């Protein structure tokens, strides 16, 4: 699974995959599914789960500044509220698009 092209729109992300399929994902869905440790938590070697207290999300929290590729398997999204630690795998993006 690979991406051919990405377009950032005001309220959604459009992805054209190399197999010519297209996916559209609302920014709200992307941000609320942020896979970073602060947003979804992380587990230590003893099985204890740690999670942040949550980020107060303003309107800027749902606006994309830019996107960068992470290797050949994921995207890092830089949100306008400066949150950028989530790594969205292509598999996760496809799952969010298929809803």
HELIX and SHEET records of a PDB file:
HELIX    1   1 UNK A   27  UNK A   32  1                                   6    
HELIX    2   2 UNK A   37  UNK A   40  1                                   4    
HELIX    3   3 UNK A   59  UNK A   62  5                                   4    
HELIX    4   4 UNK A   90  UNK A   98  1                                   9    
SHEET    1   A 3 UNK A   3  UNK A   8  0                                        
SHEET    2   A 3 UNK A  12  UNK A  17 -1                                        
SHEET    3   A 3 UNK A  22  UNK A  26 -1                                        
SHEET    1   B 2 UNK A  42  UNK A  43  0                                        
SHEET    2   B 2 UNK A  49  UNK A  50 -1                                        
SHEET    1   C 3 UNK A  64  UNK A  70  0                                        
SHEET    2   C 3 UNK A  74  UNK A  79 -1                                        
SHEET    3   C 3 UNK A  87  UNK A  89 -1                                        
END                                                                             
